[in-house]
């Protein structure tokens, strides 16, 4: 069930415009954190910073990486 939910969230993350993609990735990363999947959350935050550096959530993603300890 968790994989189905994650698949749906990831699919949603790749639809829409760039700003929406960054926000959706951020939402997915936060979900991953709540599920105690810190490594996947970290990967998603890194993807936001790399792909959408000018998006409104890039700064928030960078802050979360600082908290999680970026590798």
HELIX and SHEET records of a PDB file:
HELIX    1   1 UNK A    2  UNK A   13  1                                  12    
HELIX    2   2 UNK A   18  UNK A   34  1                                  17    
HELIX    3   3 UNK A   38  UNK A   51  1                                  14    
HELIX    4   4 UNK A   58  UNK A   68  1                                  11    
END                                                                             
